[in-house]
Amino acid sequence: MKAIRLAALIAVPATFLLSACAGGSSGIIGGGGGVPGQQGNVRFVNGYLATGGTTTASYDIYFQSNGSASPSTPLISALPYGEASDFKPLPNVSGSVIVQTAGGAAPSTGSGQVASCPVPQFANNTNYSIVIANDLGTVNCILFQDSNYNGAANQYRFHDASHDANTAIGTTVAQGVTTAPGIPGTSTFAVLGTTQIGTAATGNGGATSYPVITPSTLASTTAVSFAVGPNSGATSTATTTLDAQYLMLPGSNSQPNAGAAATNNFTLPSGSYAGASIYAIDCGTPALPTGSHCNSDVTLIGVFDTH
């Protein structure tokens, strides 16, 4: 009899341990899985604008690894339109990014969510950007893999997450920099790269890959304005621009270089910053971060990178 009671006492902690490994209690753990000590780094951007261009929302974002319990705690809480989170560690597994209106019921409650986006497996020590966006009238996740900075100074990564850019500019857009202050529709720029909109996670059986975004290197850090426009050759006219002083810190709308003496110089803030990411997103009547221009329903936002 004593042996039976002892076995029962041992079994109870084991049950709790299995429950914890199954996950669901933490949006960061996302249900666990993967190789211990290995993780990807994932950033989330709210670029969703409702069809018609008048409505936005803040979102709670969860991650659920395949086979795990539904999460109860968001990885990102109340991410507003036009902002980007910092990179968050996630296990090197495939799973789903679950999007819910800020303050809404967690997936663990069984209530419906705004969107559930299947995402391929994250690779160890690899960076990703996932943009919540309007994909043909529905909330979707636009995926990117962000290549590591190669050690060269003054680099940035450009992401096209705007269906309106496809309409106004073309299925392939050009990006580069012009002299600040940039003037949408007027400034011209030397093309540093061309790209297409990222992969949508839902539809057509789910996303199968992350398009790779390679860093671009600035020729000068003085009076920098980022630009996107038609893919028309070595130079292009900017559909819209973003001056360097309006780059934001991750997870906020703070712009540490705004109004500085060296206005619009490309300057990394103090701390562990490696470069900056620029995102083309849809825009309309809702307010944008300071310095972003809505032109032809396309705007640019920028955030400093810690990875």
C-alpha positions in Angstrom: 0.0 0.0 0.0 2.8 2.4 0.9 4.4 1.7 -2.5 1.2 2.6 -4.3 0.9 5.9 -2.4 4.5 6.7 -3.2 4.0 6.0 -6.9 1.0 8.3 -6.9 3.0 11.1 -5.3 5.7 10.7 -8.0 3.1 10.6 -10.8 1.5 13.9 -10.0 4.6 16.1 -10.6 5.3 14.1 -13.8 1.8 15.0 -15.0 2.4 18.6 -14.4 5.7 18.4 -16.2 4.1 16.8 -19.3 1.4 19.5 -19.2 4.0 22.2 -19.1 5.9 20.7 -22.0 2.7 20.4 -24.0 2.5 24.2 -23.8 -0.2 26.8 -24.1 0.6 28.7 -21.0 3.1 31.1 -22.7 2.9 32.9 -26.0 6.7 33.0 -26.0 7.1 29.3 -25.6 4.3 28.8 -28.1 3.7 25.3 -27.1 7.4 24.3 -26.9 9.0 21.9 -29.3 12.2 22.3 -31.4 15.7 21.7 -30.2 16.5 23.0 -26.7 18.8 26.1 -26.9 17.9 26.7 -30.6 15.6 29.4 -31.8 14.6 31.8 -34.5 14.1 35.6 -34.0 10.7 36.8 -35.2 9.4 40.4 -35.5 5.8 41.3 -36.1 4.5 44.4 -37.9 0.9 45.7 -38.0 0.4 46.8 -41.5 -3.3 45.9 -41.7 -5.7 48.5 -43.3 -9.3 47.4 -43.9 -10.6 47.5 -47.5 -11.8 51.1 -48.2 -8.8 52.6 -46.4 -10.6 53.9 -43.3 -10.2 51.4 -40.5 -7.3 49.9 -38.6 -7.1 47.8 -35.4 -4.5 46.9 -32.7 -3.8 43.2 -32.4 -2.7 40.6 -29.9 -0.4 38.0 -31.6 0.1 34.4 -30.4 2.3 31.6 -31.6 1.2 27.9 -31.5 3.7 25.2 -32.5 2.1 22.3 -34.4 0.7 19.7 -32.1 0.8 21.9 -29.0 -2.0 23.2 -26.8 -3.6 26.5 -27.8 -1.8 29.4 -26.1 -3.4 31.6 -23.4 -0.9 34.5 -23.3 0.0 36.7 -26.3 3.5 36.9 -27.5 2.8 40.6 -28.5 -0.1 42.6 -26.9 -2.0 45.4 -28.6 0.3 46.0 -31.5 -1.0 49.2 -33.2 -1.2 49.9 -36.9 2.1 51.3 -38.3 4.3 49.8 -35.6 6.8 46.9 -35.4 7.7 44.8 -32.4 11.3 43.9 -31.5 12.5 40.4 -32.5 11.1 37.7 -30.2 12.7 34.2 -29.7 10.6 31.3 -31.0 11.4 27.6 -31.1 12.7 26.2 -34.4 9.4 24.6 -35.3 6.5 25.2 -37.7 3.2 26.3 -36.3 0.6 29.1 -36.6 0.7 32.8 -36.0 -2.7 33.6 -34.4 -4.1 37.1 -34.7 -6.8 38.5 -32.4 -8.2 41.9 -31.8 -6.4 43.5 -28.9 -8.0 42.4 -25.6 -10.0 39.6 -27.3 -10.3 36.1 -26.1 -7.2 33.9 -26.2 -7.0 30.9 -28.5 -7.1 28.6 -25.4 -10.7 29.7 -24.7 -11.8 28.1 -28.0 -13.2 31.4 -29.2 -12.8 32.5 -32.8 -9.7 34.5 -33.8 -9.2 37.1 -36.5 -6.7 35.0 -38.4 -4.6 31.9 -38.0 -1.6 31.9 -40.3 0.4 28.6 -40.9 4.1 29.3 -41.0 7.0 27.1 -42.0 9.7 26.0 -39.6 12.0 28.7 -38.2 15.7 28.1 -38.6 18.2 28.4 -35.7 19.7 31.9 -35.3 17.7 33.2 -38.3 15.6 36.4 -38.4 12.1 36.8 -39.7 9.5 39.6 -40.2 5.8 38.7 -40.2 3.6 41.6 -41.3 -0.1 41.5 -40.5 -1.7 42.8 -43.7 -4.8 43.1 -45.8 -4.6 40.3 -48.4 -7.4 40.7 -50.9 -9.9 41.7 -48.2 -8.9 39.4 -45.4 -6.4 39.6 -42.5 -3.3 37.6 -43.4 0.4 37.3 -42.5 3.0 38.4 -45.1 6.3 36.5 -44.5 9.9 37.4 -44.9 13.3 36.0 -43.8 15.8 38.8 -42.9 19.3 37.9 -43.9 21.9 38.8 -41.3 23.9 42.0 -41.6 27.3 41.2 -43.0 29.3 43.6 -40.7 29.3 46.5 -43.2 28.2 49.7 -41.5 25.0 51.6 -42.5 22.7 48.9 -43.8 19.0 48.5 -44.0 16.5 45.8 -45.2 13.5 46.7 -47.4 10.2 44.7 -47.3 7.2 45.1 -49.6 4.1 44.1 -47.6 1.6 46.4 -49.6 -1.0 45.1 -52.0 -1.7 48.7 -52.8 1.9 49.0 -54.0 1.2 46.3 -56.5 -1.7 48.3 -57.8 -0.1 51.8 -57.7 3.5 50.9 -58.6 3.7 47.3 -60.0 4.2 43.7 -59.0 7.9 44.5 -58.8 8.9 47.7 -57.0 12.2 49.5 -56.8 13.7 50.7 -53.6 16.7 52.9 -52.7 17.5 56.3 -51.1 17.2 59.9 -52.1 18.4 63.1 -50.5 16.3 64.2 -47.6 13.8 65.7 -47.2 12.2 63.3 -49.7 9.2 64.5 -51.6 6.7 61.8 -52.8 6.0 62.0 -56.5 9.0 64.3 -57.1 12.2 63.0 -55.6 14.3 60.6 -57.8 16.5 57.9 -56.4 19.2 55.5 -57.5 17.7 52.0 -57.3 19.5 49.7 -54.8 17.2 46.8 -55.2 13.9 45.4 -56.5 11.4 43.2 -54.8 7.9 41.7 -54.9 5.3 41.5 -52.1 6.1 38.8 -49.5 4.5 35.4 -49.3 1.0 35.3 -47.8 0.7 32.6 -45.1 -2.9 31.6 -45.6 -4.5 30.4 -48.8 -3.3 28.0 -51.4 -2.5 25.4 -48.8 -0.4 27.8 -46.6 3.0 29.4 -47.0 5.8 27.1 -48.0 8.7 29.6 -47.7 10.0 32.9 -46.5 11.3 35.2 -49.2 14.8 36.3 -48.3 15.5 40.0 -47.8 19.1 40.9 -48.3 20.5 44.1 -46.7 21.2 47.1 -48.8 24.2 49.3 -48.0 24.0 53.1 -47.9 26.6 55.0 -50.0 26.3 57.9 -47.6 24.7 58.4 -44.1 24.1 62.1 -44.7 20.6 63.5 -45.4 19.0 60.0 -46.1 15.5 59.5 -47.3 14.3 56.0 -48.1 12.2 55.6 -51.2 10.1 53.2 -53.2 8.9 53.6 -56.7 8.4 51.9 -60.1 10.9 49.4 -61.4 12.0 51.5 -64.4 15.7 51.2 -64.6 18.8 52.5 -62.7 16.8 55.5 -61.3 13.2 55.9 -60.3 10.8 58.5 -59.1 9.7 58.0 -55.5 6.0 57.0 -55.0 6.6 57.7 -51.3 9.5 58.4 -49.0 10.6 58.2 -45.4 13.3 60.5 -44.0 15.9 58.8 -41.8 15.0 61.0 -38.7 11.6 59.2 -38.5 13.0 55.6 -37.9 11.4 54.2 -34.8 12.6 52.1 -31.9 11.2 48.6 -32.0 8.0 48.1 -30.0 7.1 51.8 -29.9 6.5 54.9 -32.0 9.5 56.6 -30.4 11.8 58.3 -33.0 15.1 58.9 -31.2 16.7 60.9 -34.0 13.7 63.2 -34.8 14.6 66.9 -34.7 18.3 66.1 -33.9 21.0 68.5 -35.0 22.0 66.1 -37.7 18.5 65.8 -39.0 17.9 62.9 -41.5 21.4 61.5 -41.1 21.3 57.7 -40.7 22.4 57.2 -37.1 22.0 54.1 -35.1 20.8 54.7 -31.5 23.0 53.7 -28.6 22.6 50.1 -27.7 22.6 46.8 -29.6 21.3 48.0 -33.0 22.6 46.5 -36.2 20.7 48.4 -38.9 17.1 49.3 -39.8 14.2 47.7 -41.6 11.9 49.6 -43.9 8.3 48.2 -44.6 6.0 49.3 -47.4 2.4 48.9 -46.1 -1.1 50.0 -47.2 -2.4 53.4 -46.0 -5.5 55.5 -46.2 -7.1 58.0 -43.8 -5.9 56.6 -40.4 -3.1 58.3 -38.7 0.5 57.2 -39.5 3.7 57.5 -37.5 5.2 60.9 -37.7 7.1 61.4 -41.0 5.4 58.7 -43.0 3.6 59.8 -46.2 0.5 58.2 -47.6 0.8 58.5 -51.4 -1.1 56.3 -53.9 -2.3 54.3 -50.8 1.3 53.3 -50.0 3.4 54.4 -47.1 6.8 53.5 -45.6 7.5 52.9 -41.9 11.0 52.2 -40.5 12.3 50.5 -37.4 15.8 49.9 -36.0 17.0 46.3 -35.9 18.5 44.5 -32.9 19.2 41.5 -35.1 
